[in-house]
């Protein structure tokens, strides 16, 4: 989307390589770095040689495909975009990694299905010429919703969405959850998948920890749970939110402080953000936000901020650092 936006904007301003290079330079005024350096590895692994090779491979392949697609309509602008190979694409992705804000928007599908089901139910009950067709569509809708709910119970979770909880990102030793929805326990001697603990202990897993019997039983239990749901329950069951990332240019220009005077909010869980003052902000004062959680000590905060490539020297950090030094000196005495 970024590259297409740049191409369209370049063409609107006369086109050509020089116009495109100017737009590229303007975009890179935000904090950026090659994606391999800016990105965060999945929980539980480090940035080793294999990780870098895989990441570079994805960037290279993506740049190749993107260049082949864009040059058909904008050869000059595409030549500027990829003059340095995949470097610009990598920097843009790194820029999003540093400056992006996670956006979560409620799915419109739940309301769409509810409204459609209500209309079909009225038509089916009305006895008119569309009654038979409405009844068939309701039956198909119920089948679709049962499949959706079964998929949700089986696979929808942090691994699927790529949106991990903050504590999982901060603790690389945490184990990842494979599902956000648990099947009810059958009895006190079974686990959350309805499998007896003794039977589970005797089951063999492969080198990755996967056990086909456990997976099959869990899916069967999920299928039974979904089969017991009424059509009304299926309609009312939640849909997963739509997750994405956004680059808000004004927010991307805001500096960090561990004692910020403002915070960013998404009213009504939308893709529009608002800046809310946390304290009185005098005219001419810098507008600051926090890039990280602020309810931690100075050492932890500095460690988290290494990801952004700087050491925080805000007033709070200076005070806490000075306090830690004084305590250390007292201990030495």
C-alpha positions in Angstrom: 0.0 0.0 0.0 2.8 2.4 0.8 4.6 1.8 -2.5 1.3 2.1 -4.5 0.6 5.3 -2.6 4.0 6.7 -3.5 3.6 5.8 -7.1 0.2 7.4 -7.4 1.4 10.5 -5.6 4.5 10.7 -7.8 2.4 10.5 -11.0 0.0 13.2 -9.6 3.1 15.4 -9.3 4.4 14.9 -12.8 6.0 11.5 -12.4 9.5 10.3 -13.0 12.4 9.0 -10.9 13.4 12.3 -9.3 9.9 13.0 -8.1 9.7 9.5 -6.7 13.0 9.8 -4.9 11.9 13.0 -3.3 8.8 11.3 -1.9 10.9 8.4 -0.7 13.2 10.7 1.2 10.2 12.5 2.7 8.8 9.2 4.0 12.1 8.2 5.6 12.2 11.3 7.8 10.5 9.1 10.4 12.6 6.8 12.6 13.5 3.8 10.5 16.0 0.9 10.2 16.3 -2.3 8.1 13.5 -4.6 8.9 15.9 -7.4 10.1 17.1 -5.0 12.8 13.8 -3.4 13.7 11.6 -6.4 13.9 10.9 -8.5 17.0 11.5 -12.2 16.9 8.7 -14.6 17.9 8.5 -15.4 21.6 11.0 -18.2 22.6 13.7 -17.6 20.0 16.6 -15.3 19.4 17.8 -13.4 16.3 20.2 -16.0 15.2 21.7 -16.6 11.7 18.7 -18.7 10.7 16.3 -15.9 11.7 18.2 -13.2 9.7 18.4 -15.5 6.7 14.7 -16.2 6.8 13.8 -12.5 7.3 16.1 -11.3 4.5 14.7 -14.0 2.2 11.1 -12.8 2.8 12.1 -9.2 2.1 14.0 -10.1 -1.0 11.2 -12.2 -2.4 8.6 -9.6 -1.5 10.6 -6.8 -3.2 11.0 -8.9 -6.3 7.3 -9.6 -6.6 6.3 -6.0 -5.8 8.8 -4.6 -8.4 7.5 -7.0 -11.1 3.9 -5.9 -10.4 4.5 -2.2 -10.2 6.8 -1.8 -13.2 4.0 -2.7 -15.6 2.2 0.5 -14.8 5.0 2.8 -13.5 8.4 1.7 -14.9 10.2 5.0 -14.0 8.8 5.3 -10.5 9.4 1.5 -9.8 13.0 1.9 -10.9 13.5 4.6 -8.3 11.8 2.5 -5.6 14.0 -0.5 -6.2 17.2 1.3 -7.3 19.0 -0.2 -4.2 17.3 -3.6 -4.5 15.1 -4.4 -1.5 16.7 -1.8 0.7 13.9 0.8 0.6 11.2 -1.8 1.2 13.1 -3.1 4.2 13.5 0.4 5.6 9.8 1.1 5.2 8.9 -2.1 7.0 11.4 -1.2 9.7 9.8 2.3 9.9 6.3 0.7 10.5 7.8 -1.6 13.1 9.2 1.4 15.0 6.3 3.8 14.5 3.2 1.6 14.0 0.2 1.6 16.3 -1.8 -1.6 16.6 -5.4 -1.0 15.4 -8.2 -3.3 16.4 -11.6 -2.7 14.7 -14.7 -4.8 15.6 -15.7 -7.1 12.8 -18.9 -6.0 10.9 -19.8 -9.6 10.1 -21.7 -10.3 13.3 -24.1 -7.5 12.7 -24.4 -8.5 9.0 -25.3 -12.1 9.7 -27.8 -11.0 12.5 -29.6 -8.6 10.2 -29.6 -11.1 7.3 -30.9 -13.9 9.6 -33.7 -11.6 10.9 -34.8 -10.8 7.4 -34.7 -14.4 6.2 -36.6 -15.6 9.3 -39.4 -13.1 8.6 -39.6 -14.1 4.9 -39.6 -17.8 5.8 -42.4 -17.3 8.3 -44.4 -15.1 6.0 -45.4 -17.9 3.7 -44.8 -15.8 0.5 -43.1 -16.8 -2.7 -39.7 -16.3 -1.1 -40.4 -18.5 1.9 -38.8 -21.7 0.6 -35.7 -19.9 -0.6 -35.3 -18.0 2.7 -35.6 -21.3 4.6 -32.8 -22.8 2.4 -30.6 -19.8 3.0 -31.1 -20.0 6.7 -30.1 -23.6 6.7 -26.9 -22.8 4.8 -26.2 -19.9 7.1 -26.5 -22.2 10.1 -24.0 -24.6 8.6 -21.6 -21.8 7.8 -21.8 -20.4 11.3 -21.2 -23.8 12.9 -18.0 -24.2 10.8 -16.9 -20.7 11.8 -17.4 -21.4 15.5 -15.6 -24.7 15.3 -12.6 -23.0 13.6 -12.6 -20.4 16.3 -12.5 -23.0 19.0 -9.8 -25.0 17.3 -7.3 -22.5 16.0 -8.1 -18.9 16.7 -5.6 -17.4 19.1 -2.4 -15.5 19.4 -0.5 -17.7 17.0 -3.2 -17.2 14.3 -3.5 -13.4 14.6 0.1 -12.6 15.4 -1.1 -10.3 18.1 0.6 -11.4 21.3 -0.2 -10.2 24.8 2.4 -7.7 26.2 3.6 -10.1 28.9 4.3 -12.7 26.2 6.4 -10.3 24.2 8.3 -9.2 27.2 9.0 -12.7 28.5 10.7 -14.7 25.8 10.5 -17.8 27.9 6.7 -17.8 27.9 5.0 -20.6 26.2 2.5 -19.6 23.5 -1.1 -20.4 23.7 -2.6 -22.4 20.8 -6.1 -21.3 21.3 -8.0 -18.4 22.9 -11.1 -20.5 23.5 -11.2 -23.5 25.8 -13.5 -26.4 25.5 -15.3 -27.1 28.8 -13.7 -29.7 31.0 -15.4 -33.0 31.1 -14.6 -33.8 34.8 -12.1 -33.1 37.5 -9.6 -35.6 36.1 -9.5 -34.2 32.6 -7.6 -31.3 31.1 -9.2 -28.4 29.2 -9.4 -30.5 26.0 -11.5 -33.1 27.8 -8.6 -35.7 27.8 -7.9 -37.8 30.9 -4.6 -36.7 32.6 -3.4 -40.3 32.8 -4.1 -40.9 29.1 -2.4 -37.7 28.2 0.7 -38.7 30.1 0.9 -41.9 28.0 0.6 -40.2 24.7 3.6 -39.7 22.5 4.5 -36.5 20.8 6.8 -35.8 17.9 9.9 -33.6 18.0 7.9 -30.4 17.9 5.6 -31.5 20.7 2.7 -32.2 18.4 0.4 -35.1 19.3 -2.1 -36.2 16.6 -4.3 -38.0 19.1 -4.5 -35.0 21.4 -5.3 -32.7 18.5 -8.0 -35.1 17.1 -9.7 -35.4 20.5 -9.7 -31.7 21.0 -11.2 -31.1 17.6 -13.8 -33.7 18.2 -14.7 -32.2 21.6 -14.9 -28.7 20.0 -17.2 -30.2 17.3 -19.5 -31.6 19.9 -19.6 -28.3 21.8 -20.6 -26.5 18.6 -23.2 -29.0 17.7 -25.0 -28.3 21.0 -25.3 -24.6 20.2 -28.6 -23.2 19.0 -28.9 -21.1 15.9 -29.5 -18.0 18.2 -26.3 -18.8 20.1 -24.3 -19.1 16.9 -25.6 -15.7 15.7 -24.6 -14.1 19.0 -21.2 -15.7 19.2 -18.4 -13.1 18.8 -16.4 -12.7 15.6 -12.7 -12.0 15.8 -11.8 -8.4 15.6 -9.9 -7.1 12.5 -6.3 -6.5 13.5 -3.9 -4.2 11.6 -1.2 -1.6 12.0 -1.3 2.0 11.1 1.2 4.8 10.7 -0.2 8.1 12.1 2.3 10.7 10.9 1.5 13.1 13.8 2.0 10.5 16.4 5.1 9.2 14.7 6.7 12.6 15.3 6.0 12.6 19.1 8.9 11.9 21.3 8.9 9.4 24.1 8.9 10.2 27.9 8.6 7.8 30.8 6.5 10.6 32.4 4.4 11.6 29.3 2.0 14.5 29.3 -0.4 12.8 26.9 -1.6 9.4 25.8 -3.1 8.0 22.6 -6.6 6.5 22.7 -8.9 4.9 20.1 -12.4 6.1 20.9 -15.1 3.4 20.3 -12.4 0.9 19.3 -12.1 2.5 15.9 -9.2 3.3 13.5 -9.3 6.9 14.5 -7.1 8.1 17.4 -7.3 10.9 19.8 -4.6 12.5 21.9 -5.6 13.0 25.5 -3.6 15.3 27.9 -2.5 13.6 31.1 -1.5 16.9 32.7 -1.8 20.6 32.0 0.4 21.3 29.0 1.7 24.9 28.8 1.9 26.6 25.4 5.3 25.8 23.8 5.8 22.7 25.8 6.8 19.5 24.0 4.0 17.0 23.5 5.2 13.6 24.7 3.8 10.1 24.8 5.2 6.8 26.1 6.2 4.1 23.7 6.2 1.4 26.5 4.5 0.6 29.7 5.4 3.1 32.4 4.6 1.0 35.5 8.1 -0.6 35.6 11.4 0.4 37.1 14.0 2.4 35.2 16.2 -0.6 34.3 13.3 -2.5 32.7 12.1 0.6 30.9 15.6 1.2 29.4 15.8 -2.4 28.3 12.4 -2.2 26.5 13.5 1.1 24.8 16.6 -0.5 23.3 14.2 -1.8 20.7 13.7 1.8 19.6 17.4 2.4 19.4 17.8 5.1 22.1 18.5 5.5 25.8 15.8 7.6 27.6 17.0 10.6 29.5 13.7 12.0 30.5 13.4 13.7 33.9 11.9 10.6 35.5 14.7 8.3 34.3 17.4 10.8 35.5 15.8 11.0 38.9 15.4 7.2 39.2 18.9 6.6 37.9 20.3 9.1 40.5 18.3 7.4 43.2 19.7 4.0 42.3 23.3 5.3 42.3 22.8 6.9 45.7 21.5 3.6 47.1 24.4 1.7 45.5 26.9 4.1 47.1 25.3 3.8 50.5 25.6 0.0 50.2 29.3 0.3 49.3 29.9 2.5 52.4 
